Amino acid sequence: MKIDLNSDLGESFGSWQMGNDSEILKIVSSANIACGFHAGDPKGILYTVKKAHQCNVAIGAHVAYPDLVGFGRRNMDLSYEELYADVLYQISALDGICRSIGTQVTYVKPHGALYNTIAHNLKQAQAVVDAIKAINKHLYLVALAGSPLVEFAQAQGLQVISEAFADRAYQADGTLVSRKLTGAVLHDLDQIAKRVVNMIKTGGVISIDGHFTKICAESICLHGDTQGSLEIAQKITEELTKENICIDSFCTSKKGVQ
């Protein structure tokens, strides 16, 4: 059995440091690298891109609403033209940095409020899909497992990777519990690690209200800004190894980006 592990990286800004990119990159198989709209500065982004390339980790554009103050977690009612241009700009910027060192962006994963909004708001989703196709129709799109976005983007020719979250609680309908609510983010190492294994083996997760919820996950996200993120990643890797589950990027197991 194989699973992709991805993490949100490159999110430090100037003297403000977030996460431990160097150590996380030794564990994950895919890196969602900030593009400067919700987090990240050029120097830090370049550093993370170089480290990901050295670790042979797939690089994805972690695109977001233009919301540095809110860390990209506030909803924004952008027009199609605004959102299309914003996503186009972010992918282009990160891919330019990648190509300067001999690598490239292979997938796109929206961040925060944008991720959650386009999972169901197909008007905004259209702008994101069109921007991706304008850059490279072979880029993968990482989307919330079971959301309308998955089939919507596939119908337009994109390769979509269904994603689940290691440290986030789920509602019975497969949506994520709002971060505003108690219990939305999990912190117990053993609980998180065993939960990831169960996701892979059973194809689902126990929701916050105790119901089994089906989730078809091709990639598992480990949030880089969660307290103890490195320890969580290490514990998950340990548990996966015990269960003979290999960590491998979807970019290496499917048709490559052209």
Backbone bond lengths (Angstrom), bond angles and torsions (degrees), N, CA, C in turn:
res aa  C-N    CA-C-N  psi(-1)  N-CA   C-N-CA  omega(-1)  CA-C   N-CA-C  phi
1 M - - - 1.458 - - 1.528 109.80 -
2 K 1.346 115.39 145.07 1.463 121.24 179.80 1.521 110.42 -129.51
3 I 1.321 115.30 152.17 1.465 120.56 174.36 1.528 108.19 -149.51
4 D 1.316 115.42 145.14 1.459 121.40 173.64 1.519 108.98 -89.85
5 L 1.317 116.57 135.34 1.462 121.53 172.27 1.518 107.97 -111.93
6 N 1.334 117.25 124.68 1.460 120.32 178.03 1.514 110.46 -120.69
7 S 1.334 116.30 156.39 1.456 120.50 179.24 1.522 110.13 -144.09
8 D 1.338 116.13 147.87 1.461 122.11 178.69 1.527 108.50 -83.24
9 L 1.328 116.24 117.64 1.461 120.98 -173.17 1.533 111.09 -131.76
10 G 1.325 115.89 176.93 1.460 121.35 179.57 1.519 112.60 68.48
11 E 1.337 117.13 27.11 1.459 120.48 -172.71 1.530 114.36 -99.21
12 S 1.316 117.89 3.55 1.465 119.79 175.08 1.525 109.22 -70.59
13 F 1.339 115.75 156.16 1.468 119.56 -177.30 1.526 109.11 -141.37
14 G 1.340 115.62 109.32 1.457 119.69 -177.89 1.515 111.13 59.99
15 S 1.336 116.50 -127.37 1.471 120.87 -179.16 1.524 112.40 -81.25
16 W 1.347 116.37 -6.78 1.467 120.53 180.00 1.524 108.84 -88.45
17 Q 1.329 115.79 116.12 1.454 120.80 -174.74 1.525 112.39 -103.46
18 M 1.330 115.73 137.51 1.461 120.85 176.67 1.520 109.81 -130.05
19 G 1.320 115.49 132.14 1.459 120.24 174.10 1.513 113.50 72.31
20 N 1.330 114.53 -172.66 1.462 122.46 -179.64 1.522 107.63 -136.94
21 D 1.336 115.11 75.96 1.457 121.01 -172.71 1.530 113.20 -55.62
22 S 1.326 116.73 -44.69 1.466 120.37 -176.22 1.524 112.59 -58.01
23 E 1.326 116.73 -42.99 1.465 120.70 -178.14 1.527 111.83 -78.31
24 I 1.324 117.12 -39.38 1.469 120.45 178.69 1.532 110.19 -61.72
25 L 1.327 116.83 -37.09 1.468 120.73 -178.01 1.530 112.51 -67.38
26 K 1.320 117.77 -15.07 1.464 121.20 176.03 1.528 110.69 -79.80
27 I 1.341 116.36 -10.81 1.460 121.58 -173.67 1.525 112.80 -111.61
28 V 1.339 116.59 -46.51 1.466 120.45 -173.64 1.530 112.03 -78.98
29 S 1.329 115.50 167.19 1.462 121.00 178.12 1.529 112.24 -109.13
30 S 1.338 116.90 -14.05 1.464 121.26 178.51 1.526 109.34 -140.48
31 A 1.339 116.62 140.41 1.463 121.72 -177.84 1.522 110.23 -119.62
32 N 1.335 116.04 119.35 1.457 121.49 175.24 1.528 106.85 -88.59
33 I 1.311 117.16 103.77 1.464 120.15 -171.69 1.528 110.79 -99.98
34 A 1.343 114.76 126.75 1.460 121.53 -179.52 1.526 110.67 -56.21
35 C 1.326 115.30 148.72 1.467 120.84 -176.36 1.528 112.59 -114.46
36 G 1.332 117.19 14.60 1.453 120.64 174.51 1.515 116.32 96.50
37 F 1.337 118.31 -8.52 1.466 119.89 -177.00 1.527 112.65 -88.02
38 H 1.333 117.37 -35.61 1.472 119.79 176.58 1.518 111.45 -109.34
39 A 1.331 115.79 -21.08 1.464 121.64 -178.03 1.523 108.39 -170.74
40 G 1.323 115.45 168.06 1.453 120.70 175.12 1.518 113.63 90.88
41 D 1.332 115.57 141.63 1.467 121.32 172.13 1.529 107.86 -120.99
42 P 1.329 118.27 161.87 1.476 120.45 -174.49 1.526 114.54 -52.43
43 K 1.328 117.23 -45.14 1.463 120.31 -178.75 1.520 111.42 -62.75
44 G 1.332 116.25 -45.67 1.455 120.19 -179.56 1.514 112.99 -67.98
45 I 1.331 115.83 -38.34 1.466 119.95 178.03 1.524 110.34 -63.06
46 L 1.336 116.49 -44.98 1.463 120.69 178.45 1.523 110.81 -60.22
47 Y 1.321 117.22 -42.31 1.460 121.65 178.94 1.533 110.53 -59.04
48 T 1.337 116.08 -46.38 1.465 119.82 -178.05 1.524 111.40 -67.97
49 V 1.329 117.28 -38.72 1.463 121.28 176.81 1.528 110.20 -60.30
50 K 1.323 116.86 -44.86 1.471 120.71 179.25 1.524 111.11 -61.82
51 K 1.330 116.19 -43.56 1.464 120.24 -179.51 1.532 111.42 -65.51
52 A 1.337 116.11 -40.12 1.469 120.20 178.59 1.520 110.39 -63.19
53 H 1.315 115.78 -42.01 1.470 120.80 179.47 1.525 110.53 -63.68
54 Q 1.327 117.12 -42.72 1.463 121.76 178.98 1.528 111.62 -62.99
55 C 1.325 115.84 -34.24 1.475 121.17 -178.59 1.523 112.58 -88.05
56 N 1.331 117.13 3.21 1.464 122.43 -179.28 1.531 111.47 57.90
57 V 1.329 115.36 41.61 1.467 122.72 179.40 1.522 108.96 -102.58
58 A 1.334 117.12 134.42 1.466 121.30 179.42 1.530 109.72 -63.12
59 I 1.327 116.24 142.76 1.461 121.49 -176.33 1.520 110.89 -110.32
60 G 1.338 115.47 127.84 1.456 121.26 178.00 1.511 111.16 -121.35
61 A 1.329 116.56 148.87 1.462 122.10 177.20 1.527 108.81 -84.29
62 H 1.338 115.93 116.88 1.464 121.63 -179.19 1.532 107.81 -92.87
63 V 1.315 115.86 80.32 1.465 121.70 -173.14 1.526 110.69 -80.61
64 A 1.349 115.96 152.89 1.463 119.74 -173.51 1.517 111.05 -152.35
65 Y 1.325 115.12 171.38 1.456 120.49 168.20 1.534 108.46 -65.80
66 P 1.328 118.51 154.82 1.475 120.77 176.55 1.528 110.07 -74.16
67 D 1.334 116.50 85.90 1.461 120.76 -170.13 1.524 110.25 -148.77
68 L 1.335 117.13 70.42 1.461 120.91 179.63 1.520 111.81 -65.57
69 V 1.328 117.19 -41.45 1.459 120.67 -176.73 1.529 111.26 -64.65
70 G 1.320 116.40 -40.14 1.466 120.54 -179.08 1.509 114.14 -93.32
71 F 1.340 117.65 8.76 1.461 122.84 -179.83 1.530 111.55 55.52
72 G 1.332 115.52 31.19 1.465 119.49 175.63 1.509 114.99 70.40
73 R 1.325 116.81 15.65 1.469 119.60 -176.29 1.531 112.57 -106.38
74 R 1.340 116.95 13.42 1.460 120.60 177.01 1.524 109.30 -109.58
75 N 1.317 116.70 133.49 1.462 121.08 -179.70 1.526 110.83 -64.31
76 M 1.322 116.47 143.43 1.460 121.95 177.81 1.521 109.11 -135.38
77 D 1.311 116.10 132.14 1.466 121.66 -178.86 1.522 109.29 -93.60
78 L 1.328 116.04 75.35 1.463 121.35 -178.00 1.526 110.83 -85.82
79 S 1.314 115.94 151.47 1.460 120.19 174.04 1.523 109.05 -72.92
80 Y 1.329 115.66 164.49 1.462 120.19 177.31 1.523 110.00 -55.61
81 E 1.328 116.95 -46.66 1.466 121.76 -176.12 1.525 111.60 -62.43
82 E 1.337 116.76 -41.67 1.466 120.39 179.84 1.525 111.01 -65.16
83 L 1.322 116.50 -48.72 1.457 119.88 -176.16 1.523 111.24 -67.85
84 Y 1.312 116.82 -40.61 1.469 120.89 177.13 1.527 110.20 -56.81
85 A 1.337 116.10 -48.66 1.467 120.49 -178.83 1.521 111.55 -65.41
86 D 1.336 116.79 -39.93 1.466 120.49 179.89 1.526 111.77 -61.94
87 V 1.327 116.46 -45.44 1.467 120.57 -179.09 1.527 110.58 -69.29
88 L 1.318 116.68 -41.62 1.458 121.48 177.61 1.527 110.66 -57.72
89 Y 1.319 115.18 -45.64 1.467 121.96 -178.92 1.529 111.13 -61.49
90 Q 1.324 116.53 -45.78 1.465 120.39 -175.71 1.524 112.34 -67.32
91 I 1.322 116.81 -45.07 1.466 119.44 178.78 1.529 109.94 -62.14
92 S 1.324 115.78 -44.07 1.468 120.72 -178.82 1.519 111.48 -60.86
93 A 1.339 116.52 -42.61 1.461 120.69 -178.65 1.522 111.23 -63.84
94 L 1.331 116.59 -47.79 1.463 119.56 -178.75 1.525 111.10 -67.00
95 D 1.323 116.78 -40.16 1.459 119.65 -179.91 1.531 110.79 -65.57
96 G 1.329 116.85 -34.94 1.461 120.05 176.52 1.514 111.62 -62.83
97 I 1.338 116.53 -42.94 1.465 120.79 176.80 1.529 109.91 -63.28
98 C 1.324 116.63 -43.14 1.468 120.88 179.47 1.530 111.46 -59.61
99 R 1.310 115.65 -48.53 1.466 119.80 -176.29 1.524 111.82 -66.11
100 S 1.332 117.46 -25.10 1.470 120.19 178.92 1.520 111.95 -65.82
101 I 1.347 116.88 -20.97 1.470 119.93 179.16 1.528 111.51 -114.60
102 G 1.328 117.13 10.90 1.456 120.36 174.00 1.505 116.19 91.06
103 T 1.328 117.92 21.67 1.458 120.52 176.20 1.526 108.77 -132.10
104 Q 1.336 117.97 -168.60 1.463 120.09 -178.29 1.527 111.39 -157.93
105 V 1.308 115.14 161.30 1.459 121.33 172.34 1.522 108.60 -71.57
106 T 1.330 117.16 134.10 1.464 119.94 -179.56 1.522 113.49 -114.80
107 Y 1.330 116.16 -13.25 1.463 118.71 178.73 1.524 110.10 -155.60
108 V 1.322 115.62 169.89 1.461 122.31 178.49 1.522 108.30 -127.87
109 K 1.335 115.40 130.96 1.464 120.01 173.51 1.525 108.57 -129.46
110 P 1.326 118.35 111.02 1.466 120.37 176.23 1.528 110.71 -61.48
111 H 1.326 114.97 155.21 1.466 121.19 -176.24 1.520 112.05 -110.94
112 G 1.321 115.80 148.87 1.450 123.14 166.27 1.513 116.35 50.42
113 A 1.332 115.33 -123.99 1.461 121.25 -176.43 1.524 111.71 -62.51
114 L 1.323 117.25 -36.15 1.468 119.76 178.64 1.524 109.99 -64.64
115 Y 1.316 117.20 -43.32 1.468 122.62 178.97 1.526 110.56 -57.66
116 N 1.327 115.59 -49.60 1.463 120.05 -177.33 1.527 112.52 -70.02
117 T 1.325 116.69 -35.54 1.460 120.38 -178.48 1.518 111.69 -67.81
118 I 1.334 117.56 -49.74 1.465 119.13 -175.57 1.518 112.87 -74.45
119 A 1.338 116.99 -10.68 1.464 119.06 174.21 1.518 110.61 -60.36
120 H 1.338 116.38 -27.96 1.466 120.96 -177.55 1.531 113.78 -128.71
121 N 1.328 117.51 -26.97 1.467 121.70 179.53 1.532 108.50 -88.32
122 L 1.327 115.82 95.33 1.461 119.87 -172.19 1.530 112.69 -76.58
123 K 1.327 117.20 -13.26 1.460 119.57 173.93 1.523 109.66 -68.43
124 Q 1.332 116.28 -48.18 1.465 119.41 176.08 1.526 110.57 -69.37
125 A 1.323 116.35 -34.67 1.459 120.02 179.28 1.520 111.14 -59.50
126 Q 1.328 116.45 -35.88 1.465 120.55 -178.94 1.526 111.24 -60.68
127 A 1.330 116.95 -40.51 1.462 120.66 179.40 1.522 110.78 -63.11
128 V 1.346 116.51 -40.69 1.459 121.15 179.93 1.527 110.63 -67.66
129 V 1.318 116.56 -46.51 1.474 121.26 179.20 1.528 110.53 -59.69
130 D 1.320 117.12 -45.41 1.464 120.76 -178.41 1.529 111.76 -64.92
131 A 1.325 116.74 -38.20 1.464 119.98 178.92 1.521 110.81 -65.72
132 I 1.321 117.14 -41.58 1.466 121.12 178.18 1.528 110.11 -61.31
133 K 1.315 116.67 -47.50 1.469 120.99 -178.40 1.520 111.37 -64.89
134 A 1.335 117.10 -31.80 1.461 120.41 179.54 1.532 111.30 -68.15
135 I 1.332 116.10 -32.23 1.466 120.79 178.39 1.526 110.84 -80.21
136 N 1.332 115.38 -51.98 1.472 120.84 -176.71 1.524 108.74 -167.84
137 K 1.292 116.47 109.43 1.471 120.98 -176.69 1.523 113.11 -65.49
138 H 1.342 116.93 -11.21 1.464 120.30 -179.72 1.527 113.15 -92.39
139 L 1.333 117.34 -2.36 1.461 119.52 176.58 1.527 109.97 -67.03
140 Y 1.314 116.12 140.78 1.460 120.75 173.74 1.531 109.20 -77.76
141 L 1.323 116.17 152.49 1.459 122.33 170.41 1.521 107.79 -115.53
142 V 1.327 117.11 125.21 1.463 121.57 175.93 1.525 107.82 -93.41
143 A 1.340 116.30 125.30 1.465 121.05 -173.89 1.524 110.80 -137.56
144 L 1.324 115.50 159.13 1.459 121.71 179.84 1.526 110.73 -60.91
145 A 1.316 116.26 123.22 1.462 121.56 -179.04 1.528 111.01 -55.94
146 G 1.328 116.03 132.96 1.457 121.51 177.05 1.513 115.21 82.40
147 S 1.324 118.28 -2.95 1.462 120.94 -178.25 1.527 110.79 -81.62
148 P 1.347 118.17 157.38 1.467 121.62 177.43 1.527 113.08 -57.82
149 L 1.335 116.89 -26.05 1.467 120.92 -179.05 1.520 112.36 -59.50
150 V 1.326 117.16 -34.10 1.469 120.56 -175.58 1.529 110.60 -58.36
151 E 1.317 117.29 -55.98 1.469 120.55 -179.41 1.526 111.39 -69.76
152 F 1.325 117.44 -34.98 1.462 122.30 179.63 1.530 111.05 -58.82
153 A 1.326 116.33 -47.35 1.463 120.88 -178.91 1.530 111.60 -73.23
154 Q 1.326 116.72 -37.11 1.467 120.13 178.17 1.527 110.99 -62.52
155 A 1.333 116.36 -38.69 1.466 120.83 -179.70 1.523 111.76 -63.30
156 Q 1.343 115.84 -21.24 1.461 120.03 179.91 1.525 112.65 -101.15
157 G 1.324 115.24 13.03 1.458 120.14 171.25 1.508 116.69 96.14
158 L 1.323 118.53 1.07 1.465 119.39 179.43 1.525 110.90 -84.24
159 Q 1.317 115.78 147.74 1.456 121.67 171.16 1.531 107.19 -85.10
160 V 1.326 116.64 119.86 1.459 120.84 -173.86 1.527 110.26 -112.19
161 I 1.321 115.06 134.47 1.462 122.14 176.90 1.527 108.04 -107.18
162 S 1.331 116.37 121.02 1.462 120.98 179.34 1.522 109.90 -80.43
163 E 1.331 115.28 131.78 1.460 120.69 -171.95 1.528 112.40 -120.76
164 A 1.330 114.79 143.82 1.463 121.84 171.46 1.522 108.15 -122.45
165 F 1.337 116.55 166.56 1.462 121.46 -175.55 1.516 111.29 -117.05
166 A 1.326 115.25 129.77 1.459 120.36 -177.82 1.522 111.90 -68.49
167 D 1.337 116.87 -38.95 1.467 120.45 -169.57 1.520 114.29 -113.03
168 R 1.334 117.39 16.83 1.455 120.09 179.90 1.528 110.94 -116.04
169 A 1.330 115.86 141.19 1.464 121.12 177.36 1.519 109.98 -80.39
170 Y 1.335 115.87 150.16 1.465 122.70 -177.84 1.520 111.42 -114.11
171 Q 1.327 115.18 146.87 1.454 121.46 167.56 1.531 108.44 -80.49
172 A 1.327 117.45 165.84 1.467 121.77 -178.30 1.525 112.03 -64.24
173 D 1.353 118.11 -21.98 1.461 121.10 -179.75 1.526 113.00 -89.57
174 G 1.341 116.90 5.70 1.457 120.80 177.29 1.515 114.82 91.08
175 T 1.325 117.92 -1.03 1.460 120.98 176.59 1.522 109.37 -85.95
176 L 1.325 115.65 159.52 1.457 120.25 179.73 1.522 110.78 -79.45
177 V 1.321 115.80 144.01 1.461 120.77 175.32 1.529 108.11 -69.76
178 S 1.310 117.86 133.57 1.459 122.37 -179.29 1.526 111.21 -57.09
179 R 1.323 116.04 138.93 1.458 120.79 178.09 1.529 112.28 -63.50
180 K 1.320 116.96 -14.61 1.463 120.74 178.26 1.525 111.86 -74.58
181 L 1.335 116.52 -14.51 1.460 121.12 -175.61 1.523 112.00 -100.29
182 T 1.320 116.29 147.54 1.460 122.06 177.35 1.533 110.31 -62.81
183 G 1.330 115.86 134.24 1.462 120.23 178.27 1.507 114.39 89.19
184 A 1.335 117.78 4.44 1.469 120.77 -178.27 1.518 112.26 -68.56
185 V 1.328 116.81 -32.90 1.466 122.27 -179.71 1.523 109.11 -116.00
186 L 1.327 116.36 129.26 1.466 122.09 -179.27 1.528 110.66 -92.12
187 H 1.329 116.71 149.00 1.471 120.03 -177.12 1.527 113.23 -130.69
188 D 1.326 118.63 -14.89 1.459 121.50 -178.18 1.530 110.04 -73.62
189 L 1.329 116.65 118.36 1.466 121.88 -174.62 1.525 112.86 -57.88
190 D 1.323 116.78 -49.99 1.460 120.90 -177.12 1.529 111.00 -64.10
191 Q 1.329 116.02 -42.56 1.457 120.45 179.77 1.524 111.37 -60.99
192 I 1.333 116.30 -45.30 1.460 120.75 -178.25 1.525 110.91 -64.75
193 A 1.337 116.86 -45.92 1.463 121.18 -177.39 1.530 111.57 -63.10
194 K 1.331 116.51 -45.78 1.469 119.99 179.58 1.528 110.97 -66.55
195 R 1.317 115.95 -33.76 1.462 121.39 178.69 1.531 110.76 -64.02
196 V 1.329 116.28 -40.63 1.468 120.55 178.50 1.525 110.46 -63.19
197 V 1.321 117.05 -45.56 1.462 120.90 178.57 1.521 110.47 -60.41
198 N 1.326 117.02 -43.29 1.472 120.88 179.14 1.524 111.93 -64.18
199 M 1.334 116.67 -37.70 1.465 120.51 176.29 1.527 110.91 -56.13
200 I 1.322 114.21 -45.88 1.462 120.31 -176.62 1.524 111.07 -70.41
201 K 1.319 117.03 -42.94 1.464 121.23 -175.05 1.533 113.60 -78.37
202 T 1.334 116.42 -36.50 1.470 119.41 -174.50 1.529 113.12 -103.75
203 G 1.333 116.80 -12.99 1.462 119.36 -178.77 1.508 113.49 72.47
204 G 1.339 116.43 29.10 1.452 118.97 179.94 1.510 112.55 -170.02
205 V 1.341 114.89 -177.80 1.455 121.61 -176.47 1.534 108.26 -146.33
206 I 1.316 116.12 153.98 1.465 119.97 175.67 1.531 107.44 -83.08
207 S 1.327 116.24 122.69 1.467 121.05 -178.32 1.519 111.21 -71.36
208 I 1.325 116.78 170.91 1.459 122.07 -176.98 1.528 112.28 -62.25
209 D 1.353 116.22 -23.68 1.465 119.30 178.93 1.527 112.31 -101.88
210 G 1.368 116.44 15.46 1.452 120.42 170.44 1.512 117.20 90.84
211 H 1.326 118.26 9.11 1.463 120.99 179.95 1.531 111.46 -98.22
212 F 1.335 116.47 145.56 1.469 120.29 174.37 1.522 108.48 -74.77
213 T 1.315 116.00 124.41 1.464 122.09 -178.33 1.519 109.42 -118.37
214 K 1.319 117.78 122.99 1.464 121.35 -179.09 1.525 110.92 -69.21
215 I 1.317 115.65 132.12 1.462 121.90 176.14 1.521 108.17 -140.74
216 C 1.310 116.09 118.43 1.464 120.96 177.24 1.522 107.46 -93.22
217 A 1.314 117.09 97.51 1.463 121.17 -173.69 1.527 112.14 -105.34
218 E 1.326 115.39 122.19 1.466 121.10 173.23 1.523 110.98 -97.73
219 S 1.325 115.81 -15.10 1.461 121.48 178.65 1.523 108.76 -145.53
220 I 1.328 115.77 143.16 1.463 121.86 178.60 1.525 108.60 -114.78
221 C 1.335 116.61 128.60 1.455 120.93 -179.61 1.520 111.31 -92.44
222 L 1.339 115.51 133.11 1.463 122.96 172.45 1.520 106.38 -112.75
223 H 1.300 117.92 108.63 1.464 120.28 -176.23 1.524 111.64 -65.36
224 G 1.327 115.55 128.13 1.462 120.19 -179.60 1.505 113.48 -73.56
225 D 1.351 118.15 -18.93 1.458 120.95 -177.08 1.529 112.94 -100.01
226 T 1.332 116.97 3.47 1.466 119.94 175.96 1.521 109.18 -74.81
227 Q 1.334 116.90 137.94 1.461 120.59 177.93 1.533 109.96 -57.79
228 G 1.331 116.06 128.37 1.461 120.50 -179.03 1.510 113.35 76.61
229 S 1.338 117.53 26.68 1.466 121.42 -175.03 1.528 112.82 -59.06
230 L 1.333 117.73 -38.96 1.460 120.55 179.92 1.521 110.96 -65.33
231 E 1.324 116.02 -44.35 1.467 119.98 179.61 1.529 110.61 -64.59
232 I 1.326 116.75 -37.14 1.468 120.84 177.30 1.521 110.09 -62.74
233 A 1.331 115.94 -46.74 1.465 120.67 -179.43 1.524 111.23 -61.52
234 Q 1.319 116.54 -41.46 1.467 120.90 179.56 1.520 111.29 -65.19
235 K 1.332 116.98 -41.06 1.462 121.10 179.68 1.518 111.10 -66.67
236 I 1.329 117.62 -39.92 1.461 121.47 178.19 1.524 110.01 -63.58
237 T 1.317 116.72 -43.56 1.466 121.07 178.97 1.525 110.82 -61.36
238 E 1.310 115.68 -42.52 1.473 121.07 178.44 1.525 110.58 -59.93
239 E 1.326 117.06 -44.60 1.461 121.77 -177.90 1.530 110.92 -69.36
240 L 1.325 116.77 -39.71 1.468 120.20 178.26 1.527 111.18 -64.08
241 T 1.323 116.06 -40.01 1.470 120.78 178.71 1.523 110.63 -62.20
242 K 1.336 116.77 -42.26 1.469 120.82 177.84 1.523 111.43 -58.95
243 E 1.332 116.09 -34.92 1.464 121.38 -176.65 1.530 112.75 -92.61
244 N 1.349 116.56 8.22 1.470 122.33 179.99 1.529 112.30 58.06
245 I 1.326 115.97 38.48 1.466 121.54 175.99 1.518 107.58 -103.55
246 C 1.320 115.97 121.16 1.467 122.29 -175.88 1.524 111.02 -84.37
247 I 1.324 116.70 140.48 1.461 122.37 175.27 1.528 108.24 -93.28
248 D 1.330 116.22 118.55 1.467 120.35 -175.43 1.523 109.09 -152.14
249 S 1.323 116.95 135.01 1.459 120.63 -179.34 1.521 111.84 -68.09
250 F 1.326 116.42 142.94 1.468 121.02 175.65 1.524 110.87 -62.13
251 C 1.314 117.38 -22.33 1.466 121.25 -179.95 1.520 112.39 -69.39
252 T 1.346 116.97 -22.89 1.460 119.95 179.66 1.519 112.07 -95.72
253 S 1.330 116.55 -17.98 1.461 120.00 -176.42 1.518 112.87 -99.21
254 K 1.342 116.71 -6.92 1.461 120.67 178.49 1.524 109.33 -124.21
255 K 1.315 115.90 -178.60 1.462 120.38 179.27 1.520 110.03 -58.54
256 G 1.323 115.62 130.17 1.460 120.35 -175.84 1.520 113.90 -71.39
257 V 1.321 115.38 161.96 1.460 121.72 176.61 1.519 109.01 -71.14
258 Q 1.311 116.01 137.29 1.462 121.19 -177.91 1.515 110.50 -105.03
